[in-house]
């Protein structure tokens, strides 16, 4: 059994899964934003809440 | 809009919190909320991920620019009082996460740096989902 090839395959698999997961997160964020943008243009305030946690600018 | 144009447009935006609060009272400006404004809001919410600012660091921003691009921006004040900004761009590519730095430097993330980046993305998504958008199931790596 070629352990080097198995290790390479495992690394490739992990890399692919990581890439897939990151793309999924990016896609979800984009969809969230679009939903808010569309709702705001339609005059429907989305379920957007701003935490009252003080920021550095406040 | 090009990637660079979008990037600079984000940092020329208005204060998102005030905009959203104003919107919530019904006095919404025509056109509604823009993506840039939402990005700025997400960035402000996500600052807690990295803890308090170290000495000399004036500000930090980490945000998702588009589906495959993340931005890290840090402003530091040097001994002369000048503010110097460092911007790193992270691109999700088939070969991995490519980190692009000023001066045409770039490399694929590995090891702890890759692990920390993934944790930051996970925290970012959890925070903005909870604080800004509707609650969603937590992502699991």
N, CA and C atoms of all chains as a GROMACS GRO file, in nm:
protein
  597
    1UNK      N    1   0.085  -0.120   0.000
    1UNK     CA    2   0.000   0.000   0.000
    1UNK      C    3   0.088   0.124   0.000
    2UNK      N    4   0.054   0.220  -0.082
    2UNK     CA    5   0.134   0.340  -0.095
    2UNK      C    6   0.083   0.444   0.005
    3UNK      N    7   0.156   0.455   0.119
    3UNK     CA    8   0.112   0.547   0.223
    3UNK      C    9   0.122   0.692   0.180
    4UNK      N   10   0.220   0.718   0.095
    4UNK     CA   11   0.239   0.856   0.049
    4UNK      C   12   0.117   0.901  -0.031
    5UNK      N   13   0.068   0.814  -0.119
    5UNK     CA   14  -0.050   0.849  -0.198
    5UNK      C   15  -0.173   0.865  -0.110
    6UNK      N   16  -0.186   0.776  -0.010
    6UNK     CA   17  -0.301   0.785   0.079
    6UNK      C   18  -0.299   0.917   0.156
    7UNK      N   19  -0.180   0.957   0.200
    7UNK     CA   20  -0.168   1.082   0.274
    7UNK      C   21  -0.203   1.200   0.184
    8UNK      N   22  -0.156   1.193   0.060
    8UNK     CA   23  -0.185   1.301  -0.034
    8UNK      C   24  -0.334   1.309  -0.060
    9UNK      N   25  -0.397   1.192  -0.075
    9UNK     CA   26  -0.541   1.189  -0.100
    9UNK      C   27  -0.617   1.248   0.018
   10UNK      N   28  -0.573   1.214   0.138
   10UNK     CA   29  -0.641   1.267   0.258
   10UNK      C   30  -0.625   1.418   0.264
   11UNK      N   31  -0.506   1.467   0.234
   11UNK     CA   32  -0.485   1.611   0.234
   11UNK      C   33  -0.574   1.680   0.131
   12UNK      N   34  -0.582   1.621   0.015
   12UNK     CA   35  -0.666   1.679  -0.090
   12UNK      C   36  -0.812   1.680  -0.048
   13UNK      N   37  -0.853   1.574   0.020
   13UNK     CA   38  -0.991   1.566   0.064
   13UNK      C   39  -1.022   1.675   0.166
   14UNK      N   40  -0.932   1.691   0.261
   14UNK     CA   41  -0.951   1.793   0.363
   14UNK      C   42  -0.952   1.932   0.299
   15UNK      N   43  -0.862   1.952   0.206
   15UNK     CA   44  -0.856   2.082   0.139
   15UNK      C   45  -0.986   2.109   0.064
   16UNK      N   46  -1.036   2.009  -0.003
   16UNK     CA   47  -1.160   2.025  -0.079
   16UNK      C   48  -1.278   2.052   0.013
   17UNK      N   49  -1.282   1.979   0.125
   17UNK     CA   50  -1.391   2.000   0.220
   17UNK      C   51  -1.384   2.141   0.278
   18UNK      N   52  -1.265   2.186   0.307
   18UNK     CA   53  -1.248   2.321   0.362
   18UNK      C   54  -1.294   2.425   0.261
   19UNK      N   55  -1.252   2.407   0.138
   19UNK     CA   56  -1.292   2.501   0.034
   19UNK      C   57  -1.444   2.501   0.017
   20UNK      N   58  -1.503   2.385   0.017
   20UNK     CA   59  -1.648   2.373   0.002
   20UNK      C   60  -1.721   2.443   0.116
   21UNK      N   61  -1.672   2.420   0.236
   21UNK     CA   62  -1.734   2.482   0.354
   21UNK      C   63  -1.723   2.634   0.349
   22UNK      N   64  -1.605   2.684   0.314
   22UNK     CA   65  -1.586   2.829   0.306
   22UNK      C   66  -1.677   2.889   0.199
   23UNK      N   67  -1.689   2.823   0.088
   23UNK     CA   68  -1.777   2.873  -0.017
   23UNK      C   69  -1.923   2.872   0.028
   24UNK      N   70  -1.959   2.770   0.104
   24UNK     CA   71  -2.095   2.763   0.154
   24UNK      C   72  -2.124   2.879   0.249
   25UNK      N   73  -2.029   2.910   0.335
   25UNK     CA   74  -2.047   3.022   0.427
   25UNK      C   75  -2.062   3.152   0.349
   26UNK      N   76  -1.974   3.170   0.252
   26UNK     CA   77  -1.982   3.291   0.170
   26UNK      C   78  -2.115   3.302   0.098
   27UNK      N   79  -2.164   3.191   0.051
   27UNK     CA   80  -2.292   3.190  -0.019
   27UNK      C   81  -2.406   3.223   0.077
   28UNK      N   82  -2.402   3.169   0.196
   28UNK     CA   83  -2.507   3.196   0.294
   28UNK      C   84  -2.508   3.343   0.334
   29UNK      N   85  -2.391   3.399   0.354
   29UNK     CA   86  -2.382   3.541   0.389
   29UNK      C   87  -2.440   3.626   0.276
   30UNK      N   88  -2.405   3.592   0.153
   30UNK     CA   89  -2.456   3.668   0.039
   30UNK      C   90  -2.608   3.660   0.033
   31UNK      N   91  -2.663   3.543   0.060
   31UNK     CA   92  -2.809   3.528   0.056
   31UNK      C   93  -2.875   3.608   0.167
   32UNK      N   94  -2.813   3.608   0.285
   32UNK     CA   95  -2.866   3.688   0.395
   32UNK      C   96  -2.872   3.835   0.355
   33UNK      N   97  -2.764   3.882   0.297
   33UNK     CA   98  -2.758   4.022   0.258
   33UNK      C   99  -2.863   4.055   0.153
   34UNK      N  100  -2.874   3.970   0.055
   34UNK     CA  101  -2.971   3.995  -0.051
   34UNK      C  102  -3.112   4.000   0.004
   35UNK      N  103  -3.141   3.913   0.099
   35UNK     CA  104  -3.276   3.911   0.157
   35UNK      C  105  -3.306   4.044   0.226
   36UNK      N  106  -3.206   4.095   0.297
   36UNK     CA  107  -3.224   4.222   0.368
   36UNK      C  108  -3.238   4.337   0.269
   37UNK      N  109  -3.154   4.335   0.167
   37UNK     CA  110  -3.157   4.443   0.067
   37UNK      C  111  -3.291   4.446  -0.005
   38UNK      N  112  -3.337   4.332  -0.048
   38UNK     CA  113  -3.464   4.325  -0.119
   38UNK      C  114  -3.578   4.368  -0.029
   39UNK      N  115  -3.576   4.320   0.094
   39UNK     CA  116  -3.683   4.356   0.187
   39UNK      C  117  -3.684   4.505   0.215
   40UNK      N  118  -3.567   4.564   0.228
   40UNK     CA  119  -3.561   4.706   0.258
   40UNK      C  120  -3.608   4.789   0.139
   41UNK      N  121  -3.581   4.742   0.019
   41UNK     CA  122  -3.627   4.815  -0.100
   41UNK      C  123  -3.777   4.806  -0.115
   42UNK      N  124  -3.832   4.694  -0.068
   42UNK     CA  125  -3.977   4.675  -0.076
   42UNK      C  126  -4.050   4.745   0.038
   43UNK      N  127  -3.972   4.803   0.126
   43UNK     CA  128  -4.034   4.871   0.238
   43UNK      C  129  -4.066   4.781   0.354
   44UNK      N  130  -4.021   4.656   0.344
   44UNK     CA  131  -4.043   4.562   0.455
   44UNK      C  132  -3.916   4.554   0.536
   45UNK      N  133  -3.917   4.610   0.656
   45UNK     CA  134  -3.799   4.604   0.739
   45UNK      C  135  -3.776   4.460   0.779
   46UNK      N  136  -3.659   4.402   0.742
   46UNK     CA  137  -3.633   4.263   0.776
   46UNK      C  138  -3.611   4.247   0.924
   47UNK      N  139  -3.602   4.124   0.968
   47UNK     CA  140  -3.578   4.098   1.109
   47UNK      C  141  -3.432   4.124   1.142
   48UNK      N  142  -3.397   4.251   1.129
   48UNK     CA  143  -3.259   4.290   1.154
   48UNK      C  144  -3.254   4.357   1.289
   49UNK      N  145  -3.169   4.311   1.372
   49UNK     CA  146  -3.155   4.373   1.503
   49UNK      C  147  -3.010   4.410   1.522
   50UNK      N  148  -2.989   4.524   1.581
   50UNK     CA  149  -2.854   4.569   1.608
   50UNK      C  150  -2.829   4.555   1.757
   51UNK      N  151  -2.728   4.479   1.788
   51UNK     CA  152  -2.697   4.459   1.928
   51UNK      C  153  -2.660   4.590   1.991
   52UNK      N  154  -2.697   4.607   2.116
   52UNK     CA  155  -2.666   4.730   2.186
   52UNK      C  156  -2.526   4.728   2.244
   53UNK      N  157  -2.449   4.624   2.209
   53UNK     CA  158  -2.311   4.615   2.258
   53UNK      C  159  -2.232   4.735   2.211
   54UNK      N  160  -2.171   4.808   2.298
   54UNK     CA  161  -2.095   4.926   2.255
   54UNK      C  162  -1.982   4.887   2.163
   55UNK      N  163  -1.963   4.967   2.061
   55UNK     CA  164  -1.853   4.944   1.970
   55UNK      C  165  -1.742   5.042   2.004
   56UNK      N  166  -1.629   5.027   1.937
   56UNK     CA  167  -1.516   5.115   1.963
   56UNK      C  168  -1.548   5.257   1.921
   57UNK      N  169  -1.639   5.271   1.823
   57UNK     CA  170  -1.670   5.403   1.771
   57UNK      C  171  -1.770   5.475   1.858
   58UNK      N  172  -1.845   5.402   1.940
   58UNK     CA  173  -1.948   5.466   2.022
   58UNK      C  174  -1.893   5.522   2.150
   59UNK      N  175  -1.916   4.623  -1.070
   59UNK     CA  176  -1.816   4.698  -0.993
   59UNK      C  177  -1.696   4.606  -0.969
   60UNK      N  178  -1.575   4.654  -0.992
   60UNK     CA  179  -1.457   4.571  -0.975
   60UNK      C  180  -1.434   4.543  -0.828
   61UNK      N  181  -1.350   4.444  -0.803
   61UNK     CA  182  -1.322   4.405  -0.666
   61UNK      C  183  -1.263   4.521  -0.588
   62UNK      N  184  -1.168   4.591  -0.646
   62UNK     CA  185  -1.104   4.703  -0.578
   62UNK      C  186  -1.206   4.814  -0.552
   63UNK      N  187  -1.290   4.842  -0.649
   63UNK     CA  188  -1.390   4.946  -0.632
   63UNK      C  189  -1.484   4.912  -0.518
   64UNK      N  190  -1.524   4.784  -0.513
   64UNK     CA  191  -1.614   4.742  -0.406
   64UNK      C  192  -1.544   4.757  -0.271
   65UNK      N  193  -1.416   4.723  -0.268
   65UNK     CA  194  -1.343   4.728  -0.142
   65UNK      C  195  -1.340   4.871  -0.089
   66UNK      N  196  -1.305   4.965  -0.171
   66UNK     CA  197  -1.296   5.103  -0.124
   66UNK      C  198  -1.434   5.161  -0.098
   67UNK      N  199  -1.534   5.115  -0.171
   67UNK     CA  200  -1.669   5.164  -0.150
   67UNK      C  201  -1.717   5.130  -0.010
   68UNK      N  202  -1.675   5.014   0.038
   68UNK     CA  203  -1.716   4.971   0.172
   68UNK      C  204  -1.671   5.072   0.275
   69UNK      N  205  -1.549   5.122   0.263
   69UNK     CA  206  -1.492   5.208   0.365
   69UNK      C  207  -1.531   5.354   0.347
   70UNK      N  208  -1.611   5.383   0.248
   70UNK     CA  209  -1.661   5.518   0.231
   70UNK      C  210  -1.808   5.526   0.268
   71UNK      N  211  -1.858   5.417   0.326
   71UNK     CA  212  -1.999   5.411   0.356
   71UNK      C  213  -2.035   5.491   0.481
   72UNK      N  214  -2.163   5.489   0.512
   72UNK     CA  215  -2.213   5.564   0.626
   72UNK      C  216  -2.213   5.474   0.748
   73UNK      N  217  -2.246   5.531   0.858
   73UNK     CA  218  -2.255   5.455   0.979
   73UNK      C  219  -2.378   5.366   0.971
   74UNK      N  220  -2.357   5.236   0.976
   74UNK     CA  221  -2.467   5.144   0.949
   74UNK      C  222  -2.566   5.140   1.063
   75UNK      N  223  -2.512   5.141   1.183
   75UNK     CA  224  -2.600   5.133   1.298
   75UNK      C  225  -2.701   5.247   1.296
   76UNK      N  226  -2.653   5.366   1.274
   76UNK     CA  227  -2.743   5.481   1.271
   76UNK      C  228  -2.842   5.468   1.157
   77UNK      N  229  -2.796   5.416   1.046
   77UNK     CA  230  -2.883   5.402   0.931
   77UNK      C  231  -2.994   5.303   0.960
   78UNK      N  232  -2.956   5.190   1.019
   78UNK     CA  233  -3.057   5.088   1.047
   78UNK      C  234  -3.154   5.135   1.154
   79UNK      N  235  -3.102   5.204   1.255
   79UNK     CA  236  -3.190   5.254   1.359
   79UNK      C  237  -3.285   5.356   1.301
   80UNK      N  238  -3.234   5.437   1.212
   80UNK     CA  239  -3.318   5.537   1.148
   80UNK      C  240  -3.425   5.467   1.065
   81UNK      N  241  -3.383   5.360   0.998
   81UNK     CA  242  -3.477   5.284   0.917
   81UNK      C  243  -3.585   5.222   1.003
   82UNK      N  244  -3.548   5.179   1.120
   82UNK     CA  245  -3.643   5.110   1.205
   82UNK      C  246  -3.753   5.204   1.253
   83UNK      N  247  -3.730   5.335   1.250
   83UNK     CA  248  -3.831   5.428   1.294
   83UNK      C  249  -3.923   5.468   1.180
   84UNK      N  250  -3.898   5.414   1.062
   84UNK     CA  251  -3.988   5.441   0.951
   84UNK      C  252  -3.938   5.549   0.857
   85UNK      N  253  -3.839   5.624   0.896
   85UNK     CA  254  -3.789   5.732   0.810
   85UNK      C  255  -3.679   5.678   0.719
   86UNK      N  256  -3.715   5.582   0.640
   86UNK     CA  257  -3.616   5.515   0.557
   86UNK      C  258  -3.584   5.600   0.435
   87UNK      N  259  -3.456   5.610   0.404
   87UNK     CA  260  -3.416   5.680   0.283
   87UNK      C  261  -3.455   5.595   0.163
   88UNK      N  262  -3.481   5.661   0.053
   88UNK     CA  263  -3.520   5.588  -0.067
   88UNK      C  264  -3.407   5.497  -0.111
   89UNK      N  265  -3.441   5.379  -0.165
   89UNK     CA  266  -3.340   5.287  -0.213
   89UNK      C  267  -3.306   5.179  -0.114
   90UNK      N  268  -3.340   5.196   0.010
   90UNK     CA  269  -3.317   5.091   0.108
   90UNK      C  270  -3.170   5.079   0.144
   91UNK      N  271  -3.141   4.966   0.209
   91UNK     CA  272  -3.007   4.940   0.259
   91UNK      C  273  -2.921   4.884   0.146
   92UNK      N  274  -2.796   4.926   0.144
   92UNK     CA  275  -2.705   4.875   0.041
   92UNK      C  276  -2.617   4.763   0.099
   93UNK      N  277  -2.556   4.689   0.006
   93UNK     CA  278  -2.469   4.581   0.049
   93UNK      C  279  -2.349   4.634   0.126
   94UNK      N  280  -2.298   4.747   0.082
   94UNK     CA  281  -2.183   4.806   0.151
   94UNK      C  282  -2.216   4.840   0.295
   95UNK      N  283  -2.337   4.890   0.315
   95UNK     CA  284  -2.379   4.925   0.450
   95UNK      C  285  -2.391   4.800   0.537
   96UNK      N  286  -2.440   4.694   0.478
   96UNK     CA  287  -2.450   4.569   0.553
   96UNK      C  288  -2.313   4.513   0.585
   97UNK      N  289  -2.220   4.526   0.491
   97UNK     CA  290  -2.084   4.478   0.516
   97UNK      C  291  -2.022   4.554   0.631
   98UNK      N  292  -2.043   4.685   0.632
   98UNK     CA  293  -1.987   4.765   0.742
   98UNK      C  294  -2.049   4.724   0.875
   99UNK      N  295  -2.177   4.695   0.874
   99UNK     CA  296  -2.243   4.652   0.997
   99UNK      C  297  -2.188   4.518   1.043
  100UNK      N  298  -2.174   4.427   0.950
  100UNK     CA  299  -2.118   4.295   0.984
  100UNK      C  300  -1.978   4.311   1.041
  101UNK      N  301  -1.900   4.397   0.978
  101UNK     CA  302  -1.763   4.417   1.024
  101UNK      C  303  -1.760   4.472   1.166
  102UNK      N  304  -1.848   4.564   1.195
  102UNK     CA  305  -1.851   4.622   1.330
  102UNK      C  306  -1.892   4.517   1.433
  103UNK      N  307  -1.982   4.431   1.396
  103UNK     CA  308  -2.027   4.325   1.487
  103UNK      C  309  -1.917   4.223   1.510
  104UNK      N  310  -1.837   4.198   1.407
  104UNK     CA  311  -1.739   4.090   1.415
  104UNK      C  312  -1.610   4.129   1.486
  105UNK      N  313  -1.596   4.255   1.524
  105UNK     CA  314  -1.471   4.298   1.586
  105UNK      C  315  -1.442   4.227   1.718
  106UNK      N  316  -1.547   4.183   1.783
  106UNK     CA  317  -1.527   4.115   1.911
  106UNK      C  318  -1.457   3.980   1.896
  107UNK      N  319  -1.453   3.930   1.776
  107UNK     CA  320  -1.390   3.799   1.753
  107UNK      C  321  -1.243   3.801   1.795
  108UNK      N  322  -1.177   3.913   1.771
  108UNK     CA  323  -1.033   3.918   1.789
  108UNK      C  324  -0.990   3.984   1.919
  109UNK      N  325  -1.084   4.009   2.007
  109UNK     CA  326  -1.049   4.062   2.137
  109UNK      C  327  -1.009   4.208   2.133
  110UNK      N  328  -0.958   4.260   2.244
  110UNK     CA  329  -0.922   4.401   2.250
  110UNK      C  330  -0.804   4.432   2.158
  111UNK      N  331  -0.797   4.556   2.116
  111UNK     CA  332  -0.689   4.597   2.026
  111UNK      C  333  -0.556   4.603   2.102
  112UNK      N  334  -0.452   4.547   2.043
  112UNK     CA  335  -0.319   4.558   2.105
  112UNK      C  336  -0.271   4.703   2.102
  113UNK      N  337  -0.168   4.731   2.179
  113UNK     CA  338  -0.111   4.866   2.176
  113UNK      C  339  -0.063   4.902   2.036
  114UNK      N  340  -0.096   5.023   1.996
  114UNK     CA  341  -0.052   5.069   1.865
  114UNK      C  342  -0.151   5.040   1.753
  115UNK      N  343  -0.242   4.949   1.776
  115UNK     CA  344  -0.342   4.917   1.674
  115UNK      C  345  -0.463   5.008   1.693
  116UNK      N  346  -0.494   5.080   1.589
  116UNK     CA  347  -0.602   5.178   1.597
  116UNK      C  348  -0.737   5.115   1.566
  117UNK      N  349  -0.738   5.031   1.465
  117UNK     CA  350  -0.865   4.967   1.428
  117UNK      C  351  -0.839   4.838   1.352
  118UNK      N  352  -0.940   4.755   1.353
  118UNK     CA  353  -0.934   4.629   1.280
  118UNK      C  354  -1.067   4.604   1.214
  119UNK      N  355  -1.062   4.546   1.097
  119UNK     CA  356  -1.184   4.506   1.029
  119UNK      C  357  -1.162   4.370   0.963
  120UNK      N  358  -1.259   4.287   0.977
  120UNK     CA  359  -1.257   4.157   0.909
  120UNK      C  360  -1.396   4.134   0.856
  121UNK      N  361  -1.406   4.111   0.727
  121UNK     CA  362  -1.540   4.094   0.672
  121UNK      C  363  -1.536   4.015   0.543
  122UNK      N  364  -1.651   3.966   0.508
  122UNK     CA  365  -1.668   3.892   0.383
  122UNK      C  366  -1.704   3.990   0.272
  123UNK      N  367  -1.619   3.998   0.172
  123UNK     CA  368  -1.644   4.092   0.063
  123UNK      C  369  -1.741   4.033  -0.040
  124UNK      N  370  -1.717   3.910  -0.077
  124UNK     CA  371  -1.810   3.840  -0.165
  124UNK      C  372  -1.799   3.690  -0.133
  125UNK      N  373  -1.859   3.608  -0.215
  125UNK     CA  374  -1.870   3.466  -0.180
  125UNK      C  375  -1.734   3.399  -0.160
  126UNK      N  376  -1.632   3.450  -0.226
  126UNK     CA  377  -1.502   3.382  -0.217
  126UNK      C  378  -1.390   3.472  -0.166
  127UNK      N  379  -1.424   3.587  -0.112
  127UNK     CA  380  -1.320   3.680  -0.072
  127UNK      C  381  -1.346   3.736   0.067
  128UNK      N  382  -1.242   3.731   0.148
  128UNK     CA  383  -1.249   3.788   0.282
  128UNK      C  384  -1.139   3.893   0.294
  129UNK      N  385  -1.168   3.996   0.373
  129UNK     CA  386  -1.074   4.107   0.388
  129UNK      C  387  -1.038   4.124   0.535
  130UNK      N  388  -0.909   4.142   0.557
  130UNK     CA  389  -0.858   4.177   0.691
  130UNK      C  390  -0.786   4.310   0.677
  131UNK      N  391  -0.830   4.407   0.756
  131UNK     CA  392  -0.770   4.539   0.749
  131UNK      C  393  -0.732   4.582   0.890
  132UNK      N  394  -0.609   4.626   0.904
  132UNK     CA  395  -0.562   4.669   1.035
  132UNK      C  396  -0.488   4.802   1.021
  133UNK      N  397  -0.526   4.897   1.106
  133UNK     CA  398  -0.461   5.028   1.105
  133UNK      C  399  -0.379   5.043   1.232
  134UNK      N  400  -0.252   5.076   1.214
  134UNK     CA  401  -0.162   5.091   1.328
  134UNK      C  402  -0.101   5.232   1.326
  135UNK      N  403  -0.073   5.280   1.445
  135UNK     CA  404  -0.010   5.411   1.456
  135UNK      C  405   0.137   5.391   1.489
  136UNK      N  406   0.223   5.448   1.407
  136UNK     CA  407   0.366   5.428   1.430
  136UNK      C  408   0.419   5.532   1.529
  137UNK      N  409   0.548   5.528   1.551
  137UNK     CA  410   0.609   5.616   1.652
  137UNK      C  411   0.595   5.763   1.615
  138UNK      N  412   0.581   5.792   1.488
  138UNK     CA  413   0.565   5.930   1.444
  138UNK      C  414   0.420   5.975   1.446
  139UNK      N  415   0.332   5.889   1.488
  139UNK     CA  416   0.191   5.923   1.493
  139UNK      C  417   0.117   5.900   1.363
  140UNK      N  418   0.187   5.848   1.264
  140UNK     CA  419   0.122   5.823   1.136
  140UNK      C  420   0.043   5.693   1.142
  141UNK      N  421  -0.071   5.694   1.075
  141UNK     CA  422  -0.155   5.575   1.069
  141UNK      C  423  -0.119   5.496   0.943
  142UNK      N  424  -0.082   5.372   0.963
  142UNK     CA  425  -0.049   5.286   0.849
  142UNK      C  426  -0.146   5.169   0.844
  143UNK      N  427  -0.201   5.149   0.729
  143UNK     CA  428  -0.299   5.042   0.713
  143UNK      C  429  -0.239   4.923   0.640
  144UNK      N  430  -0.274   4.807   0.688
  144UNK     CA  431  -0.235   4.683   0.620
  144UNK      C  432  -0.364   4.610   0.582
  145UNK      N  433  -0.371   4.574   0.457
  145UNK     CA  434  -0.489   4.503   0.410
  145UNK      C  435  -0.446   4.368   0.354
  146UNK      N  436  -0.508   4.264   0.403
  146UNK     CA  437  -0.484   4.130   0.350
  146UNK      C  438  -0.615   4.078   0.290
  147UNK      N  439  -0.603   4.018   0.175
  147UNK     CA  440  -0.720   3.962   0.109
  147UNK      C  441  -0.707   3.811   0.107
  148UNK      N  442  -0.812   3.744   0.142
  148UNK     CA  443  -0.814   3.598   0.143
  148UNK      C  444  -0.912   3.549   0.037
  149UNK      N  445  -0.860   3.476  -0.057
  149UNK     CA  446  -0.944   3.425  -0.166
  149UNK      C  447  -0.955   3.274  -0.154
  150UNK      N  448  -1.079   3.228  -0.155
  150UNK     CA  449  -1.104   3.083  -0.150
  150UNK      C  450  -1.090   3.028  -0.292
  151UNK      N  451  -0.988   2.949  -0.314
  151UNK     CA  452  -0.959   2.896  -0.446
  151UNK      C  453  -0.953   2.743  -0.441
  152UNK      N  454  -0.959   2.677  -0.557
  152UNK     CA  455  -0.952   2.530  -0.558
  152UNK      C  456  -0.826   2.476  -0.491
  153UNK      N  457  -0.716   2.552  -0.497
  153UNK     CA  458  -0.592   2.505  -0.436
  153UNK      C  459  -0.582   2.536  -0.288
  154UNK      N  460  -0.678   2.608  -0.234
  154UNK     CA  461  -0.673   2.644  -0.094
  154UNK      C  462  -0.713   2.789  -0.075
  155UNK      N  463  -0.680   2.843   0.041
  155UNK     CA  464  -0.710   2.983   0.071
  155UNK      C  465  -0.585   3.064   0.041
  156UNK      N  466  -0.596   3.149  -0.057
  156UNK     CA  467  -0.482   3.231  -0.099
  156UNK      C  468  -0.484   3.363  -0.023
  157UNK      N  469  -0.376   3.390   0.047
  157UNK     CA  470  -0.364   3.517   0.120
  157UNK      C  471  -0.282   3.612   0.034
  158UNK      N  472  -0.338   3.728   0.007
  158UNK     CA  473  -0.275   3.826  -0.080
  158UNK      C  474  -0.242   3.949   0.002
  159UNK      N  475  -0.115   3.984   0.003
  159UNK     CA  476  -0.068   4.099   0.082
  159UNK      C  477  -0.019   4.209  -0.011
  160UNK      N  478  -0.002   4.329   0.042
  160UNK     CA  479   0.052   4.437  -0.042
  160UNK      C  480   0.190   4.401  -0.095
  161UNK      N  481   0.223   4.458  -0.208
  161UNK     CA  482   0.353   4.431  -0.267
  161UNK      C  483   0.357   4.302  -0.345
  162UNK      N  484   0.242   4.258  -0.391
  162UNK     CA  485   0.232   4.137  -0.475
  162UNK      C  486   0.282   4.012  -0.403
  163UNK      N  487   0.270   4.011  -0.273
  163UNK     CA  488   0.306   3.891  -0.199
  163UNK      C  489   0.181   3.806  -0.180
  164UNK      N  490   0.196   3.677  -0.196
  164UNK     CA  491   0.081   3.590  -0.176
  164UNK      C  492   0.128   3.448  -0.149
  165UNK      N  493   0.047   3.377  -0.074
  165UNK     CA  494   0.077   3.238  -0.044
  165UNK      C  495  -0.050   3.170   0.003
  166UNK      N  496  -0.052   3.040  -0.005
  166UNK     CA  497  -0.167   2.963   0.042
  166UNK      C  498  -0.152   2.939   0.192
  167UNK      N  499  -0.264   2.960   0.264
  167UNK     CA  500  -0.263   2.939   0.408
  167UNK      C  501  -0.239   2.792   0.440
  168UNK      N  502  -0.164   2.771   0.549
  168UNK     CA  503  -0.138   2.635   0.596
  168UNK      C  504  -0.132   2.637   0.748
  169UNK      N  505  -0.142   2.520   0.806
  169UNK     CA  506  -0.120   2.503   0.949
  169UNK      C  507  -0.209   2.590   1.036
  170UNK      N  508  -0.147   2.649   1.138
  170UNK     CA  509  -0.221   2.728   1.235
  170UNK      C  510  -0.290   2.850   1.172
  171UNK      N  511  -0.225   2.910   1.076
  171UNK     CA  512  -0.284   3.027   1.013
  171UNK      C  513  -0.413   2.990   0.940
  172UNK      N  514  -0.413   2.879   0.873
  172UNK     CA  515  -0.534   2.832   0.806
  172UNK      C  516  -0.641   2.798   0.910
  173UNK      N  517  -0.598   2.731   1.016
  173UNK     CA  518  -0.692   2.693   1.121
  173UNK      C  519  -0.756   2.817   1.183
  174UNK      N  520  -0.675   2.918   1.212
  174UNK     CA  521  -0.727   3.041   1.272
  174UNK      C  522  -0.821   3.114   1.176
  175UNK      N  523  -0.790   3.110   1.049
  175UNK     CA  524  -0.876   3.174   0.951
  175UNK      C  525  -1.013   3.106   0.949
  176UNK      N  526  -1.014   2.976   0.949
  176UNK     CA  527  -1.140   2.902   0.950
  176UNK      C  528  -1.222   2.933   1.075
  177UNK      N  529  -1.153   2.939   1.189
  177UNK     CA  530  -1.223   2.974   1.313
  177UNK      C  531  -1.283   3.114   1.304
  178UNK      N  532  -1.207   3.206   1.247
  178UNK     CA  533  -1.257   3.344   1.234
  178UNK      C  534  -1.380   3.349   1.145
  179UNK      N  535  -1.377   3.274   1.036
  179UNK     CA  536  -1.492   3.271   0.946
  179UNK      C  537  -1.613   3.212   1.017
  180UNK      N  538  -1.590   3.106   1.090
  180UNK     CA  539  -1.700   3.042   1.162
  180UNK      C  540  -1.760   3.137   1.265
  181UNK      N  541  -1.674   3.205   1.339
  181UNK     CA  542  -1.721   3.299   1.440
  181UNK      C  543  -1.794   3.416   1.375
  182UNK      N  544  -1.739   3.462   1.265
  182UNK     CA  545  -1.800   3.573   1.191
  182UNK      C  546  -1.943   3.538   1.151
  183UNK      N  547  -1.958   3.421   1.090
  183UNK     CA  548  -2.091   3.383   1.045
  183UNK      C  549  -2.188   3.369   1.162
  184UNK      N  550  -2.141   3.307   1.270
  184UNK     CA  551  -2.228   3.289   1.386
  184UNK      C  552  -2.271   3.423   1.443
  185UNK      N  553  -2.177   3.515   1.453
  185UNK     CA  554  -2.208   3.646   1.511
  185UNK      C  555  -2.305   3.725   1.425
  186UNK      N  556  -2.276   3.736   1.297
  186UNK     CA  557  -2.363   3.819   1.213
  186UNK      C  558  -2.500   3.757   1.198
  187UNK      N  559  -2.505   3.625   1.199
  187UNK     CA  560  -2.636   3.560   1.192
  187UNK      C  561  -2.717   3.591   1.315
  188UNK      N  562  -2.653   3.587   1.430
  188UNK     CA  563  -2.723   3.608   1.556
  188UNK      C  564  -2.756   3.755   1.579
  189UNK      N  565  -2.661   3.842   1.545
  189UNK     CA  566  -2.676   3.984   1.579
  189UNK      C  567  -2.748   4.065   1.472
  190UNK      N  568  -2.742   4.020   1.348
  190UNK     CA  569  -2.796   4.103   1.240
  190UNK      C  570  -2.912   4.035   1.168
  191UNK      N  571  -2.891   3.910   1.128
  191UNK     CA  572  -2.994   3.843   1.050
  191UNK      C  573  -3.075   3.749   1.138
  192UNK      N  574  -3.161   3.679   1.078
  192UNK     CA  575  -3.243   3.587   1.155
  192UNK      C  576  -3.158   3.477   1.212
  193UNK      N  577  -3.190   3.426   1.330
  193UNK     CA  578  -3.113   3.314   1.387
  193UNK      C  579  -3.120   3.194   1.295
  194UNK      N  580  -3.002   3.137   1.269
  194UNK     CA  581  -2.995   3.019   1.185
  194UNK      C  582  -2.918   2.911   1.257
  195UNK      N  583  -2.934   2.788   1.216
  195UNK     CA  584  -2.855   2.680   1.279
  195UNK      C  585  -2.708   2.708   1.265
  196UNK      N  586  -2.632   2.678   1.371
  196UNK     CA  587  -2.489   2.700   1.368
  196UNK      C  588  -2.424   2.608   1.266
  197UNK      N  589  -2.328   2.661   1.194
  197UNK     CA  590  -2.252   2.580   1.101
  197UNK      C  591  -2.155   2.495   1.178
  198UNK      N  592  -2.135   2.373   1.134
  198UNK     CA  593  -2.038   2.287   1.197
  198UNK      C  594  -1.933   2.249   1.094
  199UNK      N  595  -1.810   2.262   1.134
  199UNK     CA  596  -1.700   2.229   1.043
  199UNK      C  597  -1.682   2.078   1.028
   0.00000   0.00000   0.00000
